[in-house]
């Protein structure tokens, strides 16, 4: 005897499949029921993890999945940032703010997943690192695309993707297009804010550079937030976005430092030193400078 009362046994019984659950996915034409696996193309997706170590090392799958999922999140972030930019251009600020809120959640996913890769110890990574050859996250064109659309443009990066015409074309397009910040400043100008003319007519293919004359514009918005509430909120959303980006960079740096120390990256970069230098990059410098002005 198990000692369980009848009502306890009934509570742990297998739940029956409900009558209306679709079970048949065969057929042709309009009569085909689309399955979960078919819609997501899981056969293709789940067969894309192909370890190169020989013999295959157990932890290489973790390394592949970490980077593949990062690329999927970056794809979505870029998709959303392009939409945000378009909405700012159309003066649809509220939908643009909704898009920025979604990007911030995507950034948190990207940052949090470093904790999974950080479970990879130096000795475990050493077992398959040599098989990676010259491949490196430094070569992620989607990461570069996100940086481009936020303002950190570098034409020299295009040379890294001469072997990949589609990637190079994407970066070339984003290089020549306004950034999210460009469109935000133009939006402010159209709504009566004294954005300096040189920012409205600047060469958008150049990296964005700090403009002191813009700081008073933001100070006015911050000090009269009730009057300019939507612009004020947008400023804070952009500050959140940049802060999240810096947290992602820092978490990346600490994970790399934890796993490989200070050795050079597989792609030829200086590794940790290169990642540390990126912490000094900023997308929206005046939005941080205005804080000093307000408190001075």
C-alpha positions as CSV (number, residue, x, y, z in Angstrom):
1,X,0.0,0.0,0.0
2,X,1.4,3.5,-0.9
3,X,-0.4,5.1,2.0
4,X,-1.8,7.8,-0.3
5,X,-5.4,8.8,0.0
6,X,-7.6,8.4,-3.1
7,X,-7.9,12.2,-3.6
8,X,-4.1,12.5,-3.5
9,X,-3.7,9.9,-6.2
10,X,-6.2,11.7,-8.4
11,X,-4.3,15.0,-8.1
12,X,-1.1,13.5,-9.5
13,X,-2.8,11.6,-12.4
14,X,-1.7,12.4,-15.9
15,X,-3.7,15.2,-17.4
16,X,-5.7,14.1,-20.4
17,X,-5.3,15.9,-23.7
18,X,-8.3,18.0,-24.4
19,X,-10.8,17.1,-27.0
20,X,-10.2,20.1,-29.2
21,X,-6.4,19.9,-29.4
22,X,-5.3,19.7,-33.0
23,X,-3.6,16.3,-33.7
24,X,-3.5,16.1,-37.5
25,X,-1.0,18.2,-39.5
26,X,-1.1,16.3,-42.8
27,X,-2.9,17.5,-45.9
28,X,-2.3,19.8,-48.8
29,X,-3.3,23.3,-49.8
30,X,-5.6,25.3,-47.5
31,X,-6.4,22.2,-45.5
32,X,-2.9,22.0,-43.9
33,X,-2.8,22.7,-40.2
34,X,0.4,24.7,-39.5
35,X,2.4,23.1,-36.7
36,X,4.5,24.9,-34.1
37,X,7.7,23.3,-35.5
38,X,6.8,24.2,-39.1
39,X,6.0,27.8,-38.3
40,X,9.3,28.3,-36.4
41,X,11.2,26.1,-38.9
42,X,12.6,24.2,-36.0
43,X,14.2,21.5,-38.2
44,X,16.4,24.2,-39.7
45,X,16.9,26.2,-36.4
46,X,17.8,23.3,-34.2
47,X,20.2,21.7,-36.8
48,X,22.2,25.0,-37.1
49,X,24.4,24.1,-34.1
50,X,27.4,22.4,-35.6
51,X,30.4,22.0,-33.3
52,X,33.8,22.1,-35.0
53,X,35.9,20.6,-32.2
54,X,37.2,17.1,-32.8
55,X,36.4,15.1,-30.8
56,X,33.3,17.3,-30.1
57,X,33.7,18.9,-26.7
58,X,30.6,19.0,-24.5
59,X,30.7,22.7,-23.8
60,X,31.0,23.9,-27.4
61,X,27.2,23.6,-27.7
62,X,26.8,26.2,-25.0
63,X,29.2,28.5,-26.8
64,X,27.3,28.2,-30.1
65,X,23.8,28.6,-28.6
66,X,25.0,31.7,-26.6
67,X,26.2,33.5,-29.7
68,X,23.3,32.3,-32.0
69,X,20.7,33.5,-29.5
70,X,22.6,36.8,-29.2
71,X,22.4,37.3,-33.0
72,X,18.6,36.6,-32.9
73,X,18.1,39.3,-30.2
74,X,20.4,41.7,-32.1
75,X,18.2,41.1,-35.2
76,X,15.1,42.0,-33.2
77,X,16.8,45.0,-31.6
78,X,17.9,46.4,-35.1
79,X,14.3,45.8,-36.4
80,X,12.9,47.8,-33.5
81,X,15.4,50.6,-33.7
82,X,14.8,51.1,-37.4
83,X,11.0,51.4,-36.6
84,X,11.8,53.8,-33.7
85,X,13.8,56.0,-36.1
86,X,11.0,55.9,-38.7
87,X,8.4,56.9,-36.1
88,X,10.6,59.8,-34.9
89,X,10.9,61.0,-38.5
90,X,7.1,60.9,-38.7
91,X,6.7,62.7,-35.3
92,X,5.0,59.7,-33.8
93,X,6.8,60.0,-30.5
94,X,4.6,57.8,-28.4
95,X,5.0,54.7,-30.6
96,X,8.7,55.5,-30.8
97,X,8.8,55.4,-27.0
98,X,7.0,52.1,-27.0
99,X,9.7,50.7,-29.4
100,X,12.5,52.0,-27.2
101,X,10.9,50.2,-24.2
102,X,10.9,47.0,-26.1
103,X,14.6,47.5,-27.1
104,X,15.4,47.9,-23.4
105,X,13.9,44.6,-22.6
106,X,15.9,43.0,-25.4
107,X,19.0,44.5,-24.0
108,X,18.3,42.9,-20.6
109,X,18.0,39.5,-22.3
110,X,21.4,40.1,-24.0
111,X,23.0,41.1,-20.8
112,X,21.5,38.4,-18.5
113,X,22.6,35.6,-20.8
114,X,26.3,36.4,-20.2
115,X,25.8,34.6,-16.9
116,X,25.2,31.4,-18.7
117,X,28.4,31.7,-20.7
118,X,30.3,32.6,-17.6
119,X,29.8,29.0,-16.3
120,X,32.3,28.0,-19.0
121,X,35.6,27.7,-17.2
122,X,39.0,28.5,-18.7
123,X,40.1,24.9,-18.9
124,X,36.8,23.9,-20.6
125,X,37.0,26.7,-23.2
126,X,40.7,25.8,-23.9
127,X,39.5,22.4,-25.0
128,X,37.8,23.8,-28.1
129,X,39.0,27.4,-28.5
130,X,41.7,26.5,-31.0
131,X,39.1,25.0,-33.4
132,X,37.4,28.4,-33.7
133,X,40.2,29.7,-36.0
134,X,39.9,33.4,-36.7
135,X,36.1,33.6,-36.0
136,X,35.2,36.1,-33.4
137,X,32.3,38.1,-32.0
138,X,34.2,41.1,-33.2
139,X,33.0,40.2,-36.6
140,X,29.3,40.3,-35.7
141,X,27.8,42.6,-38.4
142,X,24.5,42.9,-36.6
143,X,26.2,44.3,-33.5
144,X,28.0,46.8,-35.8
145,X,24.6,47.6,-37.3
146,X,23.1,48.4,-33.9
147,X,26.1,50.6,-33.1
148,X,25.7,52.4,-36.5
149,X,22.1,53.2,-36.0
150,X,22.8,54.5,-32.6
151,X,25.6,56.8,-33.8
152,X,28.9,55.0,-33.4
153,X,29.7,54.8,-37.1
154,X,33.1,53.7,-38.4
155,X,33.5,53.4,-42.2
156,X,36.6,51.3,-41.7
157,X,34.4,48.5,-40.3
158,X,33.0,47.9,-43.8
159,X,36.3,46.4,-44.8
160,X,35.8,43.5,-42.3
161,X,32.8,42.4,-44.3
162,X,34.2,42.4,-47.9
163,X,33.6,38.6,-47.8
164,X,29.9,39.1,-47.1
165,X,28.2,41.4,-49.6
166,X,24.8,41.3,-47.8
167,X,26.4,42.3,-44.4
168,X,28.5,45.0,-46.1
169,X,25.4,46.4,-47.9
170,X,23.5,46.6,-44.6
171,X,26.3,48.5,-42.9
172,X,26.8,50.8,-45.9
173,X,23.1,51.6,-45.8
174,X,23.1,52.4,-42.1
175,X,26.3,54.4,-42.5
176,X,24.6,56.7,-44.9
177,X,21.3,57.0,-43.1
178,X,20.4,59.2,-40.1
179,X,20.7,57.6,-36.6
180,X,18.0,57.4,-34.0
181,X,19.5,60.4,-32.3
182,X,19.6,62.4,-35.5
183,X,15.9,61.8,-36.0
184,X,15.2,62.7,-32.4
185,X,17.0,66.0,-32.7
186,X,15.1,66.8,-35.9
187,X,11.9,66.0,-34.1
188,X,12.8,68.4,-31.3
189,X,13.6,71.1,-33.9
190,X,10.2,70.7,-35.6
191,X,8.6,71.1,-32.1
192,X,10.2,74.4,-31.4
193,X,13.4,73.5,-29.6
194,X,16.6,75.4,-30.6
195,X,18.6,72.5,-31.9
196,X,21.9,73.9,-33.5
197,X,21.7,74.1,-37.2
198,X,25.0,72.1,-37.7
199,X,23.3,69.1,-36.1
200,X,20.4,69.3,-38.5
201,X,22.6,69.4,-41.6
202,X,25.5,67.3,-40.4
203,X,27.0,64.5,-42.5
204,X,25.2,61.5,-41.0
205,X,27.9,59.1,-42.3
206,X,30.3,60.6,-39.8
207,X,30.4,59.4,-36.1
208,X,28.3,61.6,-33.9
209,X,30.4,64.1,-31.9
210,X,29.6,66.1,-28.8
211,X,28.1,69.5,-29.4
212,X,28.1,71.9,-26.5
213,X,25.4,74.1,-27.9
214,X,22.9,71.3,-27.7
215,X,23.2,71.0,-23.9
216,X,21.1,74.1,-23.1
217,X,18.3,72.6,-25.2
218,X,18.2,69.5,-23.0
219,X,18.6,71.6,-19.9
220,X,15.5,73.6,-20.8
221,X,13.6,70.3,-21.4
222,X,14.6,68.9,-18.1
223,X,14.0,72.1,-16.1
224,X,10.5,72.5,-17.7
225,X,9.6,68.8,-17.8
226,X,5.9,69.4,-17.2
227,X,5.7,71.6,-20.3
228,X,7.9,69.2,-22.4
229,X,6.9,65.9,-20.8
230,X,7.1,63.7,-23.9
231,X,10.5,65.1,-25.0
232,X,11.6,64.7,-21.4
233,X,10.5,61.1,-21.3
234,X,12.2,60.4,-24.6
235,X,15.5,61.8,-23.2
236,X,15.3,59.4,-20.3
237,X,14.5,56.5,-22.5
238,X,17.6,57.2,-24.6
239,X,19.7,57.4,-21.4
240,X,18.3,54.1,-20.3
241,X,19.1,52.6,-23.7
242,X,22.7,53.8,-23.5
243,X,23.1,52.7,-19.9
244,X,21.9,49.2,-20.8
245,X,24.3,49.1,-23.7
246,X,27.2,49.9,-21.4
247,X,26.0,47.3,-18.9
248,X,26.0,44.7,-21.8
249,X,29.6,45.8,-22.8
250,X,30.8,45.6,-19.2
251,X,29.2,42.1,-18.7
252,X,30.8,41.0,-21.9
253,X,34.2,42.3,-20.7
254,X,33.9,40.5,-17.4
255,X,32.9,37.3,-19.0
256,X,35.8,37.3,-21.4
257,X,38.2,38.3,-18.6
258,X,36.8,35.4,-16.5
259,X,37.2,32.8,-19.3
260,X,40.4,33.8,-21.2
261,X,42.1,36.4,-19.0
262,X,44.0,38.9,-21.1
263,X,45.1,36.8,-24.1
264,X,44.3,38.2,-27.6
265,X,40.9,37.5,-29.1
266,X,40.5,34.8,-31.8
267,X,39.8,37.5,-34.3
268,X,43.1,39.3,-33.6
269,X,41.8,42.0,-31.3
270,X,43.5,42.7,-28.0
271,X,40.7,41.0,-26.2
272,X,39.9,42.4,-22.8
273,X,41.8,45.7,-23.5
274,X,39.8,46.2,-26.6
275,X,36.5,45.6,-24.8
276,X,37.5,47.9,-21.9
277,X,38.2,50.8,-24.4
278,X,34.6,50.4,-25.7
279,X,33.3,51.4,-22.3
280,X,34.3,55.0,-23.1
281,X,32.1,55.2,-26.2
282,X,28.9,57.1,-25.9
283,X,25.9,57.5,-28.2
284,X,24.1,60.5,-26.7
285,X,26.8,62.6,-24.9
286,X,24.8,65.7,-24.4
287,X,22.1,63.8,-22.4
288,X,24.8,62.9,-19.9
289,X,26.5,66.4,-20.0
290,X,23.2,68.1,-19.1
291,X,23.2,66.4,-15.7
292,X,26.4,68.3,-14.7
293,X,24.9,71.5,-16.0
294,X,21.7,71.1,-13.9
295,X,23.7,70.4,-10.7
296,X,26.4,73.0,-11.3
